[in-house]
Amino acid sequence: MTNERTVTVDGLRKLAKDDWDTWYGTLIRAFGGVPEADEERELWNSLTEFDRSVGVWDGDECVGTAGAFTFGLTVPGGASVPAAGVTMVSVAATHRRRGVLTSMMRRQLDDIRSWGEPLAVLTASEPAIYGRFGYGTAAFSLDAEIDTSRVTLSTPEGTDDVRVRYAAPAEVAEECRAVYDRLVPGRPGMLRTPPGWERVPLLDPESDRDGASPLQCVVARRDGETVGYARFRVKPGWGTAGPDGTVLLSDLAALDPAADAALWRFLAGIDLTSTLVVRRRPVDEAWQYLVSDIRRCRPSLRDWLYVRLVDVGAALAQRTYQAPVDVVFEVEDAFCPWNAGRWRLTGDTKGASCERTTDAADLALSVRELGAAYLGGVSLAALGAAGRVRELRGGALAEAAVGFGAVGGVAPWLPFGF
């Protein structure tokens, strides 16, 4: 029992520029209180979208923060769909269980709907939090620690035609961005970002290096064209048997298999190193099938991108389906009741429509399951096996699961956090 008053909508307001330092300080404290480098703090200040950010105030004290970036999210079929990138969410430890987070999530989803954006996306520091607000785990990522002293790579034809050369990260930023932009339509989960975000992969405060080098970059070129790049750091190490440094991959992108293999071969062969650490890579990335011994790469899976359908009809109509679908969903959505009820989805590889209907439902599920399955990385059939999707018409689950599958067999992937 507590007599502390609830802090809710009365203390909730849009973020003013003059309040940013206090607001951001609340966020930093909630994540441990370790100060950021000036360059990092300045970057996030410049990227904050004030008209899309809110704070909760208890008198003069900021006790809650939340923001939303303006993104375009690639969905199956290649369309870029407006999506709010939910970010910088925190609640002061002194104000837990007093309605602060719920009030911010309520305001934020109402705002996103009013902006005409059918999707909200986030990465979760604590996965258990966001399911109750309708977010589902839609894409996973792969971590690995590759023992490059014992693992070899077999490379495809044409790899030797690709030249890999060092370059100053800032000097080739535009070339690298052009490669990234060409890849965005081809993989669900990738993001189109507003101006200013080109600075994010170049952020390199010394405080974040943990003994590793400043950010390094190589570009892959063929016939004068840039076809890939990798950004990384090297952490030197020396053991009793000699050098055992670590390569820490930050970012890698390539336009074709040969360029991709050339970059991985380079990273695995850097002098005086014996380990290549990769984090948050696509779960279907090709390097896994080039290595001689996957066990010595110690792969591990982690949850990464969470998706929330803010407008069920608009969101489902924006993507395509790898097999024809004609299914009526009975959708539960207590937090955004405008989504609740029956929706008929009809679609194929060319397009889709999703409209309200009074027809009998074929499948019953919550908006959280629709978010999980939306990008094709989580199977509706698997969710059904877990009891989270109920089949009301025989065969409907299998039909829908095939249609919702990854178009072209490409797994969804979020290329960077936000």
C-alpha positions in Angstrom: 0.0 0.0 0.0 1.3 3.4 -0.9 -0.1 6.9 -0.5 2.1 8.4 -3.2 0.0 10.1 -5.9 -0.1 8.8 -9.4 1.8 10.8 -12.0 -0.1 10.6 -15.2 -1.4 12.8 -18.0 -1.4 16.0 -15.9 2.4 16.0 -15.9 2.7 14.8 -19.5 3.8 17.3 -22.1 5.6 17.7 -25.4 9.3 18.2 -25.1 10.5 21.8 -25.3 14.1 22.5 -26.6 15.0 24.3 -23.3 14.1 21.2 -21.4 16.2 18.8 -23.4 19.2 18.7 -21.0 17.0 17.8 -18.0 14.9 15.3 -20.1 18.0 13.6 -21.5 19.6 13.5 -18.0 16.6 11.6 -16.8 17.2 9.1 -19.6 20.9 8.7 -18.9 20.3 8.2 -15.2 17.7 5.5 -15.9 20.3 3.6 -18.0 22.9 3.7 -15.2 24.0 7.3 -15.1 27.3 6.9 -16.9 28.0 10.3 -18.7 28.2 10.2 -22.5 31.0 11.9 -24.5 30.2 15.4 -25.6 30.1 14.4 -29.3 27.6 11.6 -28.6 25.4 13.9 -26.5 25.5 16.6 -29.2 24.5 14.1 -31.9 21.5 12.8 -30.1 20.4 16.3 -29.3 20.5 17.2 -33.0 18.5 14.0 -33.9 15.8 14.5 -31.3 12.5 15.3 -32.9 11.0 17.6 -30.3 7.5 17.6 -31.7 7.5 13.8 -31.5 9.0 13.6 -28.0 7.3 13.8 -24.6 8.2 14.0 -21.0 6.4 13.4 -17.7 7.0 16.0 -15.0 6.4 15.8 -11.3 6.5 19.5 -10.4 9.9 20.7 -11.7 11.3 17.1 -11.9 11.4 15.1 -15.1 10.4 11.6 -14.3 9.7 10.0 -17.7 10.9 10.3 -21.3 9.9 9.0 -24.7 10.5 10.0 -28.3 9.8 8.8 -31.8 12.0 9.1 -34.9 10.7 9.5 -38.4 11.6 6.3 -40.3 10.6 4.4 -43.4 10.6 0.7 -42.7 11.1 -1.8 -45.5 8.3 -4.4 -45.5 8.0 -7.6 -47.6 7.7 -6.6 -51.2 10.1 -3.7 -50.9 7.8 -0.9 -49.9 9.1 1.7 -47.4 6.3 2.2 -44.9 6.1 5.2 -42.5 7.1 4.0 -39.0 7.7 5.8 -35.7 11.0 4.7 -34.2 10.2 4.6 -30.5 13.2 5.6 -28.6 14.7 7.2 -25.4 12.0 5.6 -23.2 12.7 5.8 -19.5 11.0 6.2 -16.1 12.7 7.4 -13.0 13.3 4.7 -10.4 11.5 6.8 -7.9 8.3 6.8 -10.0 7.8 3.2 -11.0 4.4 1.6 -10.9 2.7 5.0 -10.9 1.3 5.1 -14.4 4.2 7.1 -16.0 5.1 4.6 -18.7 1.5 3.8 -19.6 0.6 7.4 -19.9 3.5 8.0 -22.3 2.7 4.9 -24.4 -1.0 6.0 -24.6 0.0 9.5 -25.7 2.6 8.2 -28.2 0.4 5.7 -29.9 -2.4 8.2 -30.2 0.0 10.7 -31.7 1.4 8.1 -34.2 -2.1 7.3 -35.3 -2.8 11.0 -35.8 0.4 11.4 -37.9 -0.9 8.7 -40.3 1.9 6.3 -39.6 0.6 2.7 -39.5 3.6 1.2 -37.7 5.7 1.7 -34.5 9.0 0.0 -34.0 11.5 -0.3 -31.2 14.4 -2.2 -29.7 13.7 -3.2 -26.1 16.1 -3.0 -23.1 13.7 -5.2 -21.3 11.5 -7.4 -23.6 8.8 -8.1 -21.1 7.7 -4.5 -21.0 6.4 -3.8 -24.4 4.2 -6.8 -25.1 1.4 -5.3 -23.0 1.4 -2.3 -25.3 1.0 -4.5 -28.4 4.6 -4.9 -29.6 5.7 -8.3 -31.0 9.3 -9.6 -31.6 9.5 -9.4 -35.4 13.2 -9.8 -36.2 16.1 -11.4 -34.6 19.8 -10.9 -35.0 22.9 -13.1 -34.9 26.0 -12.6 -32.7 29.2 -14.6 -33.2 32.8 -14.9 -32.0 34.7 -16.4 -34.8 38.0 -18.2 -34.0 39.9 -16.9 -37.0 43.0 -18.8 -36.0 41.2 -22.1 -36.7 38.3 -21.2 -39.0 38.9 -20.8 -42.8 36.5 -19.3 -45.4 35.7 -20.7 -48.8 34.8 -17.9 -51.1 32.7 -17.8 -54.3 33.9 -17.1 -57.8 34.8 -13.5 -58.4 36.0 -12.8 -54.9 39.6 -12.2 -56.1 38.3 -9.5 -58.5 37.3 -7.3 -55.6 39.9 -4.9 -54.2 39.6 -4.1 -50.5 41.3 -0.9 -49.4 41.6 1.2 -46.2 39.9 4.6 -46.2 39.2 7.2 -43.6 35.6 6.6 -42.4 34.4 10.2 -42.9 36.0 10.5 -46.4 34.0 7.6 -47.8 30.8 8.1 -45.8 28.8 9.1 -48.9 30.1 6.0 -50.8 29.1 3.7 -48.0 25.7 5.4 -47.6 25.0 4.8 -51.3 25.7 1.1 -50.9 23.4 1.0 -47.9 20.6 2.8 -49.7 20.7 0.3 -52.6 20.3 -2.6 -50.1 17.4 -1.1 -48.1 14.5 -2.2 -50.4 15.8 -5.8 -50.5 15.5 -6.7 -46.9 12.5 -6.2 -44.5 13.3 -4.4 -41.4 15.9 -2.0 -42.9 15.3 1.7 -42.4 15.3 4.9 -44.4 16.3 7.7 -42.1 16.0 11.5 -42.0 19.0 13.8 -42.7 21.6 13.7 -40.0 21.6 10.0 -39.5 24.6 9.6 -41.7 26.6 10.7 -38.7 25.5 7.8 -36.5 27.8 5.1 -37.9 30.7 7.4 -37.7 30.2 8.1 -34.0 33.4 7.1 -32.3 33.9 8.4 -28.7 37.0 7.2 -27.0 35.0 6.3 -24.0 33.2 3.6 -25.9 36.2 1.8 -27.4 37.2 -0.2 -24.3 40.8 -0.4 -25.3 40.2 -0.9 -29.0 41.4 1.3 -31.9 39.5 4.3 -33.3 37.0 3.3 -36.0 38.6 1.9 -39.1 37.0 1.4 -42.5 37.7 -0.5 -45.7 35.8 -0.2 -49.0 35.4 -3.0 -51.6 35.7 -1.9 -55.2 35.3 -3.6 -58.5 36.2 -1.9 -61.8 36.2 1.5 -60.0 32.7 1.0 -58.4 32.2 0.8 -54.6 30.4 -2.5 -54.0 30.8 -2.8 -50.2 32.4 -1.6 -47.0 33.2 -2.6 -43.5 33.7 -0.5 -40.4 35.5 -2.0 -37.4 37.9 -1.6 -34.6 40.9 -3.7 -33.5 41.6 -4.5 -29.9 45.2 -5.6 -29.6 46.0 -8.6 -27.3 49.1 -10.6 -26.4 49.0 -14.0 -24.8 51.8 -16.4 -23.8 51.6 -18.0 -27.3 51.8 -14.6 -29.1 49.4 -12.0 -30.5 45.7 -12.7 -30.0 44.0 -9.5 -30.9 40.3 -9.1 -31.6 38.5 -7.5 -34.5 35.2 -5.9 -33.5 32.9 -5.5 -36.5 30.7 -2.4 -36.3 29.0 -2.4 -39.7 29.3 -4.3 -43.0 27.3 -4.1 -46.3 27.9 -5.5 -49.8 26.1 -5.5 -53.1 26.9 -9.0 -54.2 28.3 -12.3 -52.9 31.8 -11.8 -54.1 32.1 -8.3 -52.5 30.6 -9.7 -49.3 33.1 -12.6 -49.2 36.0 -10.3 -49.9 35.2 -8.2 -46.9 34.7 -11.2 -44.5 38.0 -12.7 -45.8 39.8 -9.4 -45.1 38.3 -9.2 -41.5 39.3 -12.8 -40.7 42.8 -12.2 -41.9 43.9 -9.0 -40.1 47.4 -9.4 -38.7 48.0 -10.1 -35.0 44.3 -11.0 -34.4 42.7 -14.4 -33.7 39.0 -13.5 -33.0 36.4 -11.7 -35.1 33.5 -10.5 -33.0 30.2 -9.7 -34.8 27.1 -8.4 -33.2 23.5 -7.9 -34.4 23.9 -9.3 -37.9 21.2 -10.9 -40.1 20.3 -14.4 -39.1 20.6 -15.6 -42.7 23.9 -13.9 -43.5 26.1 -15.8 -46.0 29.3 -15.9 -43.9 27.8 -18.8 -41.9 28.0 -20.9 -45.1 31.5 -19.8 -46.0 33.2 -20.9 -42.7 34.9 -24.2 -42.3 33.6 -24.8 -38.8 30.4 -23.0 -37.6 30.8 -24.3 -34.0 34.1 -22.4 -33.6 32.1 -19.3 -34.5 29.9 -19.6 -31.4 26.7 -18.2 -33.0 23.9 -17.0 -30.8 20.5 -15.6 -31.5 18.9 -12.6 -29.8 15.7 -10.6 -30.1 16.1 -7.3 -31.9 13.3 -5.5 -33.7 9.8 -5.1 -32.2 6.9 -4.1 -34.3 3.5 -2.7 -33.4 0.7 -2.3 -35.9 -0.9 1.1 -35.1 -3.3 0.8 -38.0 -4.0 -2.9 -38.7 -5.7 -2.3 -42.1 -3.2 0.1 -43.5 -0.2 -1.9 -42.3 -1.3 -5.3 -43.7 -2.2 -3.6 -47.0 1.3 -2.1 -47.4 3.2 -5.4 -47.7 3.0 -8.2 -50.2 2.5 -11.9 -49.5 4.6 -14.8 -51.0 1.5 -16.9 -51.6 -2.1 -15.8 -52.1 -4.0 -15.1 -48.9 -7.7 -14.6 -48.2 -8.2 -14.7 -44.5 -10.4 -13.0 -41.9 -8.6 -12.1 -38.7 -10.4 -11.5 -35.4 -8.0 -9.1 -33.8 -7.7 -8.3 -30.1 -6.2 -4.9 -29.2 -7.2 -3.6 -25.8 -4.6 -0.7 -25.8 -5.6 0.6 -29.3 -9.3 -0.4 -29.6 -9.7 1.1 -33.0 -7.8 -2.0 -34.3 -10.1 -4.6 -32.5 -12.5 -6.6 -34.5 -12.6 -8.5 -37.8 -10.4 -7.7 -40.8 -10.3 -9.4 -44.2 -6.9 -9.6 -45.7 -6.6 -10.4 -49.4 -3.2 -10.3 -51.1 -0.5 -12.0 -53.1 3.0 -11.1 -54.5 1.6 -8.1 -56.4 -0.3 -6.3 -53.5 -2.9 -6.5 -50.9 -6.0 -5.0 -49.3 -7.3 -5.2 -45.8 -10.7 -4.0 -44.8 -13.2 -4.3 -42.0 -15.7 -7.1 -42.4 -18.6 -8.9 -40.7 -17.7 -12.2 -42.2 -16.9 -15.2 -39.9 -13.3 -15.1 -38.6 -10.7 -17.7 -39.8 -8.0 -16.9 -37.2 -8.1 -15.2 -33.8 -5.0 -13.4 -32.4 -3.9 -10.2 -30.8 -2.2 -7.3 -32.4 1.0 -8.5 -30.8 1.1 -11.7 -32.9 0.4 -9.7 -36.0 3.3 -7.5 -35.2 5.6 -10.5 -34.7 4.6 -12.1 -38.0 4.4 -8.8 -40.0 7.9 -8.9 -41.5 8.0 -12.6 -42.3 10.6 -13.5 -39.7 8.2 -15.2 -37.2 5.9 -17.9 -38.4 2.2 -17.7 -37.7 2.2 -21.5 -37.6 4.8 -21.4 -34.8 2.7 -18.8 -32.9 -0.3 -21.1 -33.4 1.7 -24.0 -32.0 2.3 -21.8 -28.9 -1.4 -21.2 -28.5 -1.1 -17.5 -29.4 -3.1 -17.9 -32.7 -6.4 -19.8 -32.7 -7.5 -21.5 -35.9 -11.3 -21.1 -36.4 -11.4 -22.5 -39.9 -9.6 -25.7 -40.8 -6.5 -25.0 -42.9 -6.6 -21.3 -42.4 -3.4 -21.2 -40.3 -1.3 -23.1 -42.8 -2.5 -20.9 -45.6 -1.8 -17.7 -43.8 1.5 -18.8 -42.5 2.8 -19.5 -46.0 1.6 -16.2 -47.3 3.1 -14.3 -44.4 6.5 -16.0 -44.8 9.7 -14.2 -45.8 9.2 -13.0 -49.4 12.1 -14.3 -51.4 13.4 -16.2 -48.4 15.1 -13.1 -47.0 15.0 -12.8 -43.2 14.1 -9.4 -41.7 16.9 -7.5 -40.1 17.3 -4.1 -38.3 20.7 -2.7 -39.3 21.3 -0.5 -36.3 19.7 0.5 -33.0 18.1 3.8 -32.3 
